[in-house]
């Protein structure tokens, strides 16, 4: 019999943490199966209110026999929560209309006293969230108990004073009892693949006919490129005008190292929250231009910022090479004046 004590952990691609909670033979687990601990008796049937003011019960309405992704956020967060929300937005774009049909996304506030349904609705609109993804609030003690049941509460970190919290999200299939913890920095295609294929028990067969023998050799990304991929690409594009409809959430970064003062740009990456608090004119202009969605503080150090800026400059030069500087053709004028000079001197 599979019990809680047999929970196993393994790391995928250095970022995805898989937590297998039950079922190792593909046998579907259900709430009526007394040998399965991951049914109604385990999960609280917490009452939550979504962004439209509708009351949902966690087990009955949100996860029962569903494939889901669940994370915990608060709308006043200036660093990890916007990044996590933007990453899930990419996942939603990849999955398309499957979200709300056979995959369900839930973001639950850890600051329910502040995050009313109205504020959650505004937050979702800033990120241009589509159907099938719900933002929820409720009683704080109930939400804390829910986080503990999902393994997303860490004593000593989730202290309630500064709203530091476990940044992992959890994805799973309640019907089979398979659950995984994932990093918010994970590649959105990997998350989408797990939600749409492995957690669906591979119901949709792959139609790919590509031959891996002909696959190109991939170069390892630089430090700056890795930072861009994991921290920036959730909101920004880099010269890609057809990026799944994501471009309007934040400016495209091609040419940014040419357009902005280097010192201003480095500080903007390092402490955007302080610059917005100081009402920096350019920072405020960007804030208003992009739907009042604040640039998150990515907690990058000087070395990381320099690596990122170097990568952005290199990509700009690669995609938009600077025009060569045209020098005055002095040689030609000298060539014409030479014989005259010689004639005059002779």
C-alpha atoms as one frame of an Amber mdcrd trajectory, in Angstrom:
protein
   0.000   0.000   0.000   1.249   3.443  -0.883   1.345   5.769   2.111   2.560
   9.276   2.827   5.824   7.848   4.082   6.638   6.537   0.581   6.625  10.013
  -0.972   9.672  10.346  -3.231  11.502  13.364  -4.581  13.475  13.715  -7.792
  14.816  16.720  -9.691  14.068  17.311 -13.369  16.365  19.534 -15.486  17.736
  21.076 -12.305  14.539  23.030 -11.720  11.448  20.773 -11.648  10.856  18.979
  -8.362   8.563  16.007  -8.741   6.619  14.759  -5.742   4.930  11.411  -6.381
   2.189  11.101  -3.805   0.515   7.848  -4.844  -0.216   5.280  -7.571   2.835
   3.574  -9.022   1.020   1.076 -11.273  -1.157   3.521 -13.171  -4.202   2.575
 -11.096  -6.447   5.608 -10.715  -6.908   6.764  -7.148 -10.247   8.132  -6.036
 -11.816   9.547  -2.929 -13.722   6.296  -2.398 -10.547   4.175  -2.443  -9.636
   3.573   1.213  -6.037   2.821   0.213  -5.502   6.285  -1.242  -4.797   9.163
   1.167  -5.145  11.931  -1.432  -8.920  12.228  -1.634 -11.632  14.128   0.207
 -10.364  13.039   3.609  -6.941  14.571   2.949  -7.638  17.837   1.141  -9.675
  20.474   2.978 -12.826  21.514   1.172 -11.965  25.155   1.859 -14.444  27.790
   0.707 -12.746  30.392  -1.506 -14.050  33.353  -3.492 -12.822  33.983  -7.021
 -12.206  37.246  -8.870 -15.855  37.349  -9.968 -17.203  36.982  -6.434 -18.225
  33.340  -6.889 -17.693  30.911  -3.993 -15.821  27.701  -4.838 -14.958  24.760
  -2.596 -11.379  23.590  -2.957 -11.962  19.861  -3.276 -15.443  19.623  -4.773
 -15.237  22.493  -7.265 -11.549  23.043  -7.951  -9.502  19.847  -7.914 -11.764
  16.769  -7.821 -10.809  14.543 -10.790  -9.027  17.485 -12.445  -5.516  18.273
 -13.668  -4.537  21.513 -11.968  -1.738  23.988 -11.322  -1.920  25.894  -8.020
   0.254  28.712  -6.726   0.031  31.236  -3.908   0.577  34.949  -4.510  -0.333
  38.389  -3.206  -1.068  41.326  -5.477   1.217  43.845  -3.718   4.276  41.613
  -4.208   7.076  43.408  -6.073   9.372  40.501  -6.929   8.509  36.792  -7.183
   4.718  36.856  -7.596   4.610  38.902 -10.830   7.314  36.674 -12.279   5.416
  33.536 -11.304   2.167  34.908 -12.705   3.855  35.884 -15.975   5.361  32.389
 -16.271   1.967  30.739 -15.783   0.575  33.148 -18.363   3.047  31.678 -20.846
   1.857  28.193 -19.903  -1.729  29.263 -20.503  -0.830  30.637 -23.942   0.877
  27.349 -24.843  -2.091  25.234 -23.709  -4.666  27.500 -25.340  -8.310  26.516
 -24.904  -7.349  23.393 -22.963  -7.131  25.686 -19.922 -10.585  25.584 -18.382
 -11.394  22.374 -20.239  -8.979  19.666 -19.095  -6.370  21.800 -17.314  -7.235
  24.316 -14.581  -5.050  27.078 -13.131  -5.562  28.585  -9.667  -3.730  31.461
  -7.963  -4.686  31.859  -4.303  -3.847  34.957  -2.253  -1.839  34.643   0.960
  -2.946  38.184   1.841  -6.732  37.812   1.749  -7.308  40.795   4.047  -5.972
  43.022   1.251  -6.695  40.990  -1.851 -10.411  41.382  -2.396 -12.081  39.815
  -5.449 -12.023  43.256  -7.075  -8.251  43.616  -6.610  -7.675  40.080  -7.880
  -9.733  40.844 -10.977  -7.641  43.941 -11.658  -4.462  41.915 -11.158  -5.612
  39.269 -13.646  -6.510  41.961 -16.172  -3.034  43.512 -15.929  -1.561  40.196
 -17.005  -4.207  39.730 -19.708  -5.165  36.387 -18.201  -7.511  34.271 -20.301
 -10.449  32.013 -19.364  -9.903  28.945 -17.200  -7.506  30.577 -14.744  -9.027
  31.738 -11.479  -7.649  34.043  -8.776  -9.031  33.373  -5.305  -9.181  34.772
  -1.798 -10.740  33.647   1.465 -10.126  33.234   5.183  -6.425  33.569   6.060
  -6.341  30.655   8.531  -8.127  28.413   6.025  -5.659  29.374   3.292  -2.693
  28.660   5.590  -4.140  25.211   6.349  -4.601  24.638   2.631  -0.980  25.593
   1.922   0.176  23.122   4.557  -1.899  20.314   3.069  -0.315  20.993  -0.328
   3.208  21.081   1.083   3.583  24.751   0.157   4.110  26.166   3.645   7.578
  26.319   5.199   7.942  27.047   8.903  10.388  29.890   9.413   9.872  31.226
   5.901   6.118  31.711   5.879   6.142  33.925   8.942   3.359  36.286   7.910
   5.342  39.418   8.770   6.919  40.252   5.413   4.850  37.836   3.300   7.894
  35.744   2.377   6.524  32.435   1.201   7.296  29.162  -0.549   7.706  30.056
  -4.217   6.956  26.587  -5.552   3.760  25.839  -7.374   2.110  22.462  -7.359
   0.670  20.659 -10.358  -1.230  17.428 -10.197  -4.044  15.091 -11.129  -6.318
  14.468  -8.156  -7.953  11.517  -9.885  -4.702   9.566 -10.166  -3.043  10.970
  -7.067   0.024  12.230  -8.964   1.335  15.596  -7.764   4.492  17.524  -8.600
   6.163  20.567  -7.116   7.654  22.882  -9.718   9.848  25.953  -9.712   8.319
  29.208 -11.000  11.564  29.621 -12.994  10.872  26.448 -14.955  10.648  26.514
 -18.728   6.936  27.104 -19.541   7.013  24.421 -22.232   8.075  21.828 -19.663
   5.273  22.846 -17.314   2.762  22.827 -20.171   3.978  19.406 -21.283   3.492
  17.922 -17.838   0.037  19.430 -17.444  -1.112  18.405 -20.904   0.577  15.012
 -21.319   2.141  13.174 -18.393  -0.486  14.225 -15.841  -3.173  13.362 -18.393
  -1.708   9.824 -18.579  -0.553  10.539 -22.148  -4.102  10.486 -23.529  -3.030
  12.581 -26.483  -0.514  10.704 -28.593   2.368  12.630 -30.050   2.084  13.293
 -33.782   5.700  14.403 -34.144   7.602  12.684 -36.951  10.871  14.505 -36.428
  14.065  12.491 -36.573  16.296  13.248 -33.607  19.303  12.142 -35.677  18.873
  15.344 -37.667  18.469  17.578 -34.629  20.860  20.549 -34.589  23.626  20.797
 -32.025  22.626  23.267 -29.351  25.153  25.667 -27.911  25.176  26.177 -24.144
  23.580  29.502 -23.172  25.702  32.238 -21.653  25.059  33.401 -18.102  23.233
  36.446 -19.445  21.065  34.386 -21.771  20.164  32.024 -18.946  19.071  34.977
 -16.802  16.998  36.341 -19.677  15.312  32.985 -20.280  14.482  32.293 -16.639
  13.747  35.816 -15.362  12.878  38.132 -18.246  11.250  36.137 -21.037   8.012
  35.712 -19.080   7.173  39.365 -19.718   9.560  40.581 -22.408  10.339  39.586
 -25.973  13.667  39.970 -27.714  13.008  40.951 -31.295  10.162  38.438 -31.589
   7.013  40.189 -32.799   4.992  36.974 -32.944   5.446  35.683 -29.409   2.056
  34.157 -28.746   0.399  37.479 -28.029   2.699  38.255 -25.123   4.378  41.370
 -26.426   2.099  44.016 -24.900   2.794  42.997 -21.305   6.242  44.689 -21.324
   8.567  46.341 -23.856  10.611  44.378 -26.365  14.267  44.474 -25.303  16.010
  44.618 -28.659  17.897  47.907 -28.781  17.335  48.738 -25.116  21.084  48.940
 -24.438  21.361  51.523 -27.232  18.305  53.532 -26.246  18.759  53.858 -22.485
  21.493  55.429 -20.401  23.644  52.503 -19.138  23.593  53.653 -15.500  19.839
  54.199 -15.561  19.251  50.793 -17.159  21.459  48.947 -14.665  19.683  50.571
 -11.724  16.251  49.905 -13.265  17.067  46.201 -13.410  18.482  46.213  -9.882
  15.817  48.157  -7.967  12.754  49.048 -10.072  10.539  49.179  -6.974  12.664
  51.985  -5.473  12.719  53.912  -8.744   8.935  53.722  -8.980   8.656  54.835
  -5.350  10.910  57.787  -6.183   8.686  58.657  -9.179  11.575  58.423 -11.621
  10.113  60.039 -14.792  11.090  57.304 -17.234  10.115  54.545 -14.814   6.693
  56.138 -14.345   6.293  56.520 -18.104   6.911  52.792 -18.617   4.596  51.945
 -15.719   1.733  53.895 -17.269   2.480  52.712 -20.797   2.338  49.045 -19.868
  -0.971  48.848 -18.033   0.442  49.957 -14.651   2.168  46.608 -14.323   5.237
  47.218 -12.179   8.613  45.834 -13.162   9.442  43.168 -10.524  12.616  43.299
  -8.468  14.517  40.224  -9.662  17.101  40.408  -6.830  19.990  40.363  -9.290
  23.536  41.276  -8.265  26.004  43.417 -10.185  27.638  40.440 -11.932  24.252
  39.079 -13.046  23.099  42.492 -14.258  26.268  42.974 -16.280  25.892  39.504
 -17.801  22.285  40.244 -18.748  23.128  43.614 -20.299  25.989  42.044 -22.254
  23.619  39.428 -23.651  21.004  42.045 -24.602  23.674  44.116 -26.350  24.997
  41.081 -28.227  21.515  40.034 -29.346  20.769  43.569 -30.491  23.955  43.615
 -32.564  23.181  40.169 -33.981  19.604  40.991 -34.987  20.042  44.674 -35.761
  23.678  45.318 -36.698  24.683  48.924 -36.287  25.267  50.730 -39.568  28.986
  51.205 -40.302  30.299  54.703 -39.748  30.940  56.367 -43.105  34.245  58.242
 -43.129  34.846  61.313 -45.325  36.553  60.353 -48.580  39.632  62.511 -47.992
  41.754  60.228 -50.103  39.660  60.989 -53.164  39.965  64.778 -52.690  43.701
  64.454 -52.182  43.946  62.405 -55.336  42.322  65.187 -57.354  44.270  67.976
 -55.714  47.621  66.279 -56.090  48.245  66.980 -59.802  46.953  70.520 -59.400
  49.358  71.094 -56.573  52.179  69.626 -58.562  51.254  71.732 -61.574  51.120
  74.864 -59.470  54.444  74.036 -57.923  56.037  73.274 -61.274
